[in-house]
Amino acid sequence: MWSDLMAVGIPELDADHKLIIAQIQQLYLHRATQNRDALKSCFSALVDYTIRHFAKEEEYMKQIGFKRVAEHIKRHQAFAAQLNVFISIHNNADSFEITDDVLNFMVHWLDNHILTDDKDYAAYAAQCA
């Protein structure tokens, strides 16, 4: 769930975060209704959007001269790699399903990432302003 505590103060990136959270909430809904086609489509859209968001965020950090951008990128890459593992497992299964473990991993990772890593570059940007 989005909270104003998650705001990094960059409107475009905050909007991305809100959309990613909304997409995760849609995953929960599609899973509850057992609509596997919608679930697969929503998961694919979430992954694609998240990767595009990461690229935007990384470019922003480079533009402001954020010192820990390489470390931040590595965290993005690790998350994307884990998502790709989930995709390959589910693409090889007879039916597409998202487990509680996958959803919990995504929610906890995203919450932690925004509230710690993203807040870190937001604080740096505020100091530079």
N, C-alpha and C positions, 0 to 999 in steps of 0.2 A: 504494500500500500504506500502511495506517495505521501510524504510528510514535508512540510515546509522546512524542516530541519535538514532535508536532503538538498535543498537549493544551493547551487554553487555560484549563483549570481550572474551567470552567463545565460541569457534567455534562450538561445538556440540549444545549448547543451542541457539546460533544465527541461526544455520541451522534449528533447530526445529521451531523457531519463523517464519522464512521465509516460511517454509512449511505450517505452520498453516495459515499464511496470504494468501498463494497461494490457500489453500483449501477454505478459505472464498470467495476468488475471483471466484473460480469455482462454489460455491453456487449461486453467483449472475448470472453467465452465464447460469447455468442449469435452474434457475428460469426464466430467460428471454426467454429461448427456451421452457419453460413449459414441460421439460422432467422430469416428477415426479419420475420415477424410478432412474434416474441418480441423481436427487436432494436428494432423500432419502438415496441412497448409499453414496453419497458425505458427507452428514450431519453425517451419522453414522461413516464414516471413520474419519471425523474431530473430533468428540467427542472422539472416541477411541484414536486417536493420541494425542489429547490434554491431556487426562488423563495420558497417558504414559509419555508425556513431563513433566507434573507436578511432577510425581514420580521421574524422573531424576533430575529435578531442586531442588526438596526438598532434595534428597540425596546429591547433590552437596553442598547445603547450610549447611547441617549437617557436611559434610567433612571439610568445611573451618571454622566451628565454628561460623557461622552467628548468632548473638544474637537474631534476630527477626524472626527466622525460624518458630516458632509456629504461630505467627501472619500471616506470609506469607501463611502457610499451610491453615489457616482458610479462607483466601481469595480464595485460590484454591478450597477448599471444597464448599464455597458459590457459586462460578461460576459453578462448576460441578453439584451442586444441581439444579441450575436454568436451566442448559442444560437438566437435567433429567426431569424437569417439561415440557420443550418444547417437549421432546421426548414422554412423556406419553400423552400429549394433542394431538400430531400429530399421534401417533400410534392408538389412539381411534377415530380419524376422518376417514371419508369415503375415503378421499384422502390426500396424504401427500403434505403439502404446507408450505413454510417458508415465514413469513410476513416480511415487512420492519422493524417492531418493533424488531423481533428476530435478524435479520441481523445487524441492528443498535446497538442493545444491545451488540452483540458479538464483533463488530468492536470497539466500544467505550471502552468496558471493556478491550479488549486486548491491544489497544493503551495505555490506561491509566496504565494498569498493567505493561507493559514492560517499559514505560517511567518513571514510578515512583517506583513501588515495585521492579521490576527486576534490575533497575539501582541502587537501594539501596544495594542489595547484591553484585552487580558488583563493586561498589565503595569500599565496605568492602573488597572484594577479592583483589582489587588493592592495598589497604593499607597493606594487609597482605603479599603481594608478595615481 
